[in-house]
Amino acid sequence: MSKIKPIAIIDTMSGKVCEHSDMYFRTNKQTGDVFTGKRCNPSTAAPTEAQIKAKERFTKVAEAVRAIMADPEQRSQYETGYKAQHTIGSLFGYIFAKINDQYDENGEKTV
């Protein structure tokens, strides 16, 4: 990804410009930096078994993060650590990074 100096119109833009575009924008909410990238030569092959398993694992971890964020007591425990760091730009991403290693390659919780 390349770092850009945004004009006022795209200062808070995030995601794709439109559904047909292959240009993506991302804004770091803590620093205000805007990054852009382009997806070149996307794969047209069917996903492999390993890719399907990785997607299923990601889905299970993301569901666990949503459950944590829905519970105010658990959420507040993670918010303290999130506010003390400046590496991960969202609370969702911070919680995901913290609990990701608690799941095995099949998406089953090990801890």
Secondary structure, 3 states (H helix, E strand, C coil): CEEECCCHHHCCCCEECCCCCCEEEEECCCCCCEEEEECCCCCCCCCCHHHHHHHHHHHHHHHHHHHHHHCHHHHHHHHHHHHHCCCCCCHHHHHHHHHHHHECCCCCECC
